[in-house]
Amino acid sequence: MDIDSETEKKISDLQFLEQSLQGFLMQKQTIQMELNETNNAINEVKKSKNDVYKVIGNIMLKSDKESLLKELEEKKNLLDLRIKSLEKQEKILDEKVEKSKKEINEIINRKKK
């Protein structure tokens, strides 16, 4: 079956959209892992009855429990916002992918007839 240049462009665009979507999913997964680590750190700091420390680069510094909790909560909120933003972008890209697949399938089905 011959595919015209317009259809080839649509297929190429679809591949680009799918790659972009894959990139968003990888970013989201990375941020979710960081969010899980932050949540674990918050829980551990809350449970701690002794001194708390935070790692900065290659050194560990004693820290105030309340300020460390505040810092971790702010980080958690930022990560939550980033995930929500990525999810919105992911949804938009997913809709574009589905629309593009539908268009390509329609073109291919018309050519078969």
TORLO-526415 format. One record per residue: residue in three letters; x, y, z of N, C-alpha, C, O in turn. Coordinates in steps of 0.05 Angstrom, whole numbers, padded with zeros to 5 digits, always signed. Example, Ala and Ser with C-alpha at 12.3 -4.5 7.8 and 13.67 -1.06 7.14 Angstrom:
// residues 2
ALA+00264-00114+00156+00246-00090+00156+00264-00066+00156+00285-00066+00169
SER+00257-00045+00142+00273-00021+00143+00258+00001+00157+00268+00023+00161
//
This chain:
// residues 113
MET+00017-00024+00000+00000+00000+00000+00018+00025+00000+00037+00027+00015
ASP+00011+00043-00018+00026+00069-00019+00016+00088+00002-00008+00091+00006
ILE+00035+00100+00016+00028+00121+00036+00037+00147+00025+00061+00151+00019
ASP+00019+00166+00024+00026+00192+00013+00042+00208+00035+00043+00200+00058
SER+00054+00230+00026+00071+00246+00044+00055+00257+00068+00067+00260+00089
GLU+00030+00264+00063+00014+00275+00086+00010+00254+00107+00012+00260+00131
THR+00005+00229+00099+00001+00207+00118+00028+00201+00132+00028+00196+00156
GLU+00050+00202+00117+00076+00197+00129+00082+00218+00151+00093+00212+00172
LYS+00074+00243+00145+00078+00265+00164+00061+00260+00189+00071+00264+00212
LYS+00036+00251+00185+00019+00245+00208+00031+00223+00225+00030+00224+00250
ILE+00042+00203+00212+00054+00180+00227+00079+00190+00242+00083+00183+00265
SER+00094+00207+00229+00118+00218+00242+00110+00235+00266+00123+00234+00287
ASP+00089+00251+00262+00079+00268+00285+00069+00250+00308+00074+00257+00331
LEU+00056+00228+00301+00046+00210+00321+00070+00198+00337+00069+00196+00361
GLN+00091+00190+00323+00114+00179+00336+00127+00200+00355+00135+00193+00377
PHE+00128+00225+00346+00138+00246+00363+00121+00250+00388+00132+00253+00410
LEU+00095+00250+00384+00077+00253+00407+00080+00230+00427+00081+00234+00451
GLU+00083+00206+00416+00087+00182+00434+00113+00184+00449+00114+00177+00473
GLN+00134+00194+00436+00160+00197+00450+00158+00219+00471+00169+00216+00493
SER+00143+00240+00465+00140+00262+00485+00124+00251+00509+00131+00257+00532
LEU+00103+00236+00503+00087+00224+00525+00104+00206+00542+00102+00206+00566
GLN+00121+00190+00529+00139+00172+00544+00158+00189+00562+00164+00181+00585
GLY+00168+00211+00552+00185+00229+00568+00170+00240+00592+00182+00241+00614
PHE+00145+00248+00588+00129+00258+00611+00125+00236+00632+00127+00241+00656
LEU+00120+00212+00622+00116+00190+00641+00141+00184+00657+00140+00178+00681
MET+00164+00186+00644+00190+00182+00659+00194+00204+00679+00203+00199+00701
GLN+00189+00229+00671+00192+00251+00689+00173+00248+00713+00181+00252+00736
LYS+00149+00240+00708+00129+00237+00729+00138+00215+00748+00135+00218+00773
GLN+00148+00193+00738+00157+00171+00754+00181+00180+00772+00182+00173+00796
THR+00199+00196+00761+00222+00206+00777+00212+00224+00799+00222+00222+00822
ILE+00193+00241+00793+00183+00260+00814+00167+00244+00835+00168+00251+00858
GLN+00152+00224+00826+00137+00208+00846+00156+00193+00865+00150+00190+00889
MET+00179+00184+00855+00199+00171+00872+00210+00191+00892+00213+00185+00916
GLU+00216+00215+00882+00226+00236+00900+00205+00243+00921+00211+00248+00944
LEU+00180+00244+00913+00158+00250+00931+00156+00228+00953+00152+00234+00976
ASN+00158+00203+00945+00158+00181+00964+00180+00183+00984+00177+00179+01008
GLU+00204+00190+00974+00227+00194+00992+00222+00217+01012+00229+00215+01035
THR+00211+00238+01002+00205+00261+01019+00184+00254+01040+00187+00262+01063
ASN+00163+00239+01032+00143+00231+01051+00156+00213+01073+00149+00215+01096
ASN+00173+00195+01065+00187+00178+01084+00204+00194+01103+00205+00189+01127
ALA+00218+00214+01092+00235+00232+01109+00217+00247+01129+00225+00249+01152
ILE+00194+00257+01120+00176+00271+01138+00167+00253+01161+00167+00261+01184
ASN+00160+00228+01154+00151+00209+01174+00173+00203+01194+00168+00202+01219
GLU+00197+00199+01184+00220+00193+01202+00226+00217+01220+00232+00213+01244
VAL+00226+00241+01209+00232+00264+01226+00210+00268+01247+00217+00274+01270
LYS+00185+00263+01240+00163+00265+01260+00167+00245+01282+00161+00251+01305
LYS+00176+00220+01275+00179+00199+01295+00203+00203+01313+00205+00193+01335
SER+00223+00219+01303+00248+00222+01317+00245+00236+01344+00232+00257+01345
LYS+00257+00225+01364+00256+00237+01390+00284+00249+01397+00287+00264+01416
ASN+00303+00243+01380+00331+00253+01384+00337+00275+01364+00319+00286+01351
ASP+00362+00281+01361+00371+00301+01342+00364+00292+01313+00363+00268+01308
VAL+00359+00311+01295+00355+00305+01267+00377+00318+01251+00388+00339+01259
TYR+00383+00306+01229+00405+00316+01211+00394+00317+01183+00376+00303+01175
LYS+00407+00335+01168+00401+00336+01139+00427+00335+01124+00447+00345+01133
VAL+00425+00323+01101+00449+00320+01084+00449+00343+01064+00430+00348+01049
ILE+00472+00356+01063+00476+00378+01043+00502+00371+01028+00524+00373+01039
GLY+00499+00363+01003+00523+00355+00988+00535+00330+01000+00521+00309+01002
ASN+00560+00332+01009+00574+00309+01020+00575+00310+01051+00590+00294+01063
ILE+00561+00329+01063+00563+00332+01092+00535+00329+01105+00515+00334+01092
MET+00535+00322+01130+00510+00319+01145+00511+00339+01168+00530+00340+01183
LEU+00490+00356+01169+00489+00377+01190+00466+00372+01209+00444+00363+01200
LYS+00471+00378+01234+00449+00377+01254+00429+00399+01247+00437+00421+01239
SER+00404+00392+01249+00383+00411+01241+00361+00413+01262+00357+00394+01278
ASP+00347+00435+01262+00324+00439+01279+00301+00422+01267+00295+00424+01244
LYS+00288+00407+01284+00267+00389+01275+00244+00404+01261+00235+00396+01240
GLU+00235+00426+01273+00213+00441+01262+00220+00454+01235+00204+00453+01216
SER+00244+00465+01233+00251+00478+01208+00255+00457+01186+00249+00461+01163
LEU+00266+00434+01194+00269+00412+01174+00242+00401+01165+00239+00396+01141
LEU+00223+00398+01183+00196+00390+01175+00184+00410+01156+00171+00402+01137
LYS+00187+00436+01163+00176+00456+01145+00188+00455+01117+00174+00457+01097
GLU+00214+00451+01116+00228+00449+01091+00219+00425+01075+00214+00427+01051
LEU+00216+00403+01088+00206+00378+01075+00177+00381+01066+00170+00371+01044
GLU+00160+00394+01081+00132+00398+01073+00131+00416+01049+00115+00412+01031
GLU+00148+00437+01048+00148+00454+01024+00157+00439+01000+00146+00443+00978
LYS+00177+00422+01003+00187+00406+00981+00165+00387+00971+00161+00384+00947
LYS+00151+00375+00990+00128+00357+00984+00107+00372+00968+00097+00362+00948
ASN+00100+00396+00977+00079+00412+00962+00088+00419+00934+00072+00417+00915
LEU+00114+00426+00931+00124+00432+00905+00124+00407+00886+00116+00409+00863
LEU+00131+00384+00897+00131+00360+00881+00102+00352+00874+00097+00343+00851
ASP+00083+00356+00892+00055+00351+00886+00046+00369+00862+00032+00359+00844
LEU+00053+00394+00863+00046+00412+00841+00058+00404+00815+00045+00404+00794
ARG+00083+00396+00816+00097+00387+00791+00083+00362+00779+00080+00360+00755
ILE+00075+00344+00797+00061+00319+00787+00034+00327+00775+00027+00316+00754
LYS+00019+00344+00788-00006+00353+00777-00003+00366+00749-00018+00361+00731
SER+00017+00383+00747+00023+00396+00722+00030+00376+00700+00020+00377+00678
LEU+00047+00356+00707+00054+00336+00688+00030+00319+00680+00027+00311+00657
GLU+00012+00313+00699-00012+00298+00693-00030+00312+00673-00042+00300+00656
LYS-00032+00339+00677-00048+00354+00658-00036+00353+00630-00050+00349+00610
GLN-00010+00357+00628+00004+00356+00602+00002+00328+00590-00001+00325+00566
GLU+00005+00308+00607+00003+00280+00598-00025+00275+00587-00027+00262+00566
LYS-00046+00285+00600-00073+00281+00590-00077+00294+00562-00088+00282+00544
ILE-00067+00318+00559-00069+00332+00534-00054+00316+00512-00065+00312+00490
LEU-00030+00308+00518-00014+00292+00498-00028+00266+00492-00029+00257+00468
ASP-00039+00253+00512-00053+00227+00508-00077+00231+00489-00081+00214+00471
GLU-00092+00253+00493-00114+00258+00475-00105+00263+00446-00118+00255+00427
LYS-00082+00278+00443-00072+00283+00417-00062+00257+00403-00066+00253+00379
VAL-00050+00239+00419-00042+00213+00408-00066+00197+00398-00065+00187+00376
GLU-00086+00196+00414-00110+00181+00407-00123+00193+00382-00132+00178+00364
LYS-00125+00219+00380-00136+00233+00357-00120+00227+00332-00131+00221+00311
SER-00094+00228+00335-00076+00223+00313-00078+00194+00303-00079+00189+00279
LYS-00079+00175+00322-00082+00147+00314-00108+00143+00299-00109+00128+00279
LYS-00129+00155+00308-00155+00153+00295-00154+00163+00266-00164+00151+00248
GLU-00142+00187+00263-00139+00198+00236-00123+00180+00218-00131+00175+00195
ILE-00101+00169+00228-00084+00152+00211-00100+00127+00204-00098+00118+00181
ASN-00114+00115+00223-00129+00091+00217-00151+00096+00196-00156+00080+00178
GLU-00164+00120+00198-00184+00127+00178-00172+00129+00150-00183+00120+00130
ILE-00149+00142+00149-00135+00145+00123-00128+00117+00111-00133+00112+00087
ILE-00117+00100+00128-00109+00073+00119-00133+00057+00110-00132+00043+00090
ASN-00155+00059+00125-00179+00044+00118-00191+00054+00091-00201+00038+00075
ARG-00189+00080+00086-00199+00091+00061-00182+00081+00038-00193+00075+00017
LYS-00156+00079+00042-00138+00070+00021-00142+00041+00014-00137+00032-00008
LYS-00150+00025+00034-00155-00003+00029-00179-00008+00011-00180-00028-00003
LYS-00198+00010+00012-00222+00007-00004-00219+00013-00033-00238+00011-00048
//
